[in-house]
Amino acid sequence: MGSFAFKLEHEDGTPADPASFQTSVPTWRAGDEIPLGNGRTLRVIDIRLAAGLEDEPVLVGQPAY
């Protein structure tokens, strides 16, 4: 299986922690939740596609409780 890289950001544009994410799933959607470990989860609220071939798409998220 392939691996896909995404940047992770908060709504205000600041990097999330972690700031990037490797996954075998390329089809993230708003409402999906990404487990970050240590009991932390990021809920995807928006997706910004890559601007160019060298750029990674961005998953914009907020902490999920």
CORDA-V291075 format. One line per field, one symbol per residue. phi: phi as a letter, one per 20 degrees, with the letter a starting at -180 (. if undefined). burial: + if it has 9 or more other C-alpha atoms within 8 Angstrom, else -. A space follows every 50 residues. Layout:
# CORDA-V291075
phi=???
burial=???
This chain:
# CORDA-V291075
phi=.eccdcedcegenfffcfebbdbededfcgofddfdnlmecdefdacdff fbfeeefdeebcgdd
burial=---+++++++----++--+++-------++--+--+---++++++++--+ -----+++++++---
